[in-house]
Amino acid sequence: MQHEFDLRLDALKAAYLAGSTTPRQLITALREQAAALNPEFNLLIHLLTEAELEPYLAALDGKSAKDLPLYGVPFAIKDNIDLAGIPTTAACPAFAYTPEQSATIVEQLIALGAVPLGKTNLDQFATGLNGTRSPYGECRNSVHPDYPSGGSSAGSSLAVALGLASFALGTDTAGSGRVPAALNNLIGLKASKGLISTAGVVPACRTLDCVTFFTATAREASQLLALTAKLDPHDEYSRANPQWNDGGAFGTVRPGFRFGVPKQLEFLGCAESPALFAATVEHLQALGGEAVEIDFAPFLEAARLLYEGPWVAERYSVAGELIEAQPDAVLPVIKAVLEQAPGTSAVQLFRAQYRLQALKALCDRIMSDLDCVLTPAYPRPVTLAELHAEPVKRNADLGYYTNFMNMLDYAAVAVPAGFMQNGLPWGVTLFGRAFTDQYLLSLADGLQRQHGLPLAGGHPLEPSAPSSAARNDRARLVVCGAHLDGLPLNWQLKQRGAKLIQATQSSADYRLHALAGGPPFRPGMVRVAEDGVAIAVEVWELPSSELGSFLTGIPAPLGLGKVQLADGRWESGFICEPYGLEGAEDISHFGGWRAYMQSRQ
């Protein structure tokens, strides 16, 4: 079913610029739709009144979509995130308070022109992955009435899936921003910890919590992240976003990337999920990826620590006083989870932290040779009836592939990856090292284009792929001389964690010279307008954080610039200042430095 309005960011901007609607007209219509849908889906705890919306709409008067990146863009806010003047409940009426100031992320979005439509329903205290644990009603799936929306960011996923908001804010401690996305045919971005401010967010686990975005497309999630990933002095857990992960990093992923696939795949008896997952592996391979089987055991052990270990005590630090003072104010299933906490000791906490650190070291080693890992979003979907019968067990099933992510400090994005025979959306998760968010979103964008699935809302995906190449936390470097594999300066790359990607040639536009001086003897590669030849080179990849120290150690007359390869690509590589050719020998006829050095033996 196609929704009445195309609320995707670019489409909405075009509509505003064309004058086909105004923010006031759009928000009024969406508010009426939300009021009509809420009795069935229970997605909203508080729908802003016309009077409450007026200040946000009035602030847009005299401005246009040319002035503000998110001009008139409707968004929804999970009700554990503060909106000034509106009660924050965390789905617990006895806990509710009315903040004077909005959460940092909400302030950022409003300043960019976005308009909050309402506060969305959630699993109480963000403890759950299914969307049924709320005194404000269960949230059913947007497509199939026998299934849950997923949680805990239940109402936020529904706001986007049902066409009421361009995007929505959720939170994610154990998968709450990813499971609902997969169940409702959405992108769910759980960015690196600290990248999006959590100031003004009711904590679940303060050390693990992330604010998330729900969108129809990966490109929109990329745009929102680029606008909001800023260091926040009001959030002690805020982290600066490296330049390699800015908005310009979103693009088309180059072939040759390596993605991990767990050896220990678990589908809990689902007949359809294995084939859907296998099809997604094939789609990534069609994008130029190489599937690498990995040992998933340490990831799964880290996941078990979240609820079997003392991190439950961190959750209890938020709701514990209320449980002790008013036991009936908290839902029995939530109370049963959190009541384990008071018996946890500091000794247990430290032992669990030591074990987690050991597991992170194992997992980081596995991740070091990969660009990302692909998993199902969940082993199999569970029905509302199953959740009612076994609420804890079936909730845990949904978190099988999600609970470890924040524990291990990885970035993740849920991506739509098909539909089950009954029409229920099905999804996967791509995860990678911290601060590779834009790269993961680039892969997600490629997957959406490969799958060709209808988007939430029924509108088609834009046909044009990004024109620029995607970037991650690895930089590519073209070397042509003493840094070639096995030659005297190659150690400078290897000690920085560099890996050889490709032995190839430059385009036929260069001359190679043996520079005066040495040892070590060094070549100078110079681009020429005429009489150029192809030079043998190697492409290495090293952590972006190490590139600066490598650059500052390069002696004159050499430096780093752009080198064109035989296939037409331009990569960073060694170049030579023209003055360095004084007294140099033209050795271009050897075709490369290695051949020249062998001729001297």
ABEGO torsion letter per residue (X at the ends): XBBABBABAAAAAAAAAAGABBAAAAAAAAAAAAAAAAAAAGABABBBBAAAAAAAAAAABGBBAAABAABGBBBBBBAABBBBGBBBAGGBAAABBBBABBBAAAAAAAAAGBBBABBBBBBBGGBEAAGABBAAEBBBBAABAABBAEOABAAAAAAAAAGABABBBBBBAAGAAAAAAAAAGBBBBBBBBGABBABGBBBABAAABBBBBBBABAAAAAAAAAAABBBBAABAABBBBBAAABAAABBBBBBGBBBBBBABBBAGGBAAAAAAAAAAAAAAAAAGBBBBBBBAAAAAAAAAAAAABAAAAAAAAAAAAAAAABAAABBAAAAAAAAAAAABBAAAAAAAAAAAAAAAAAAAAAAAABABBBBBABABBBBAAAAAABAAAAAAAAAAAAAAAAAAGBBBBBBBAEBBAAGBBBBBBBBBBBGAAAAAAAAAAAAAAAAGBBBBGGBBBBABBBABBBBBABBBBBBABAABBGBAAAAAAAAAGBBBABBBBBBBABBBBBBBEOOBBBBBBBBBABGBBBBBBBBBBBBAAAAAAAAAABBOABBBBBBBBAAGBBBBBBBBBAAAABGBBBAAAAGEAAAAAAAAX
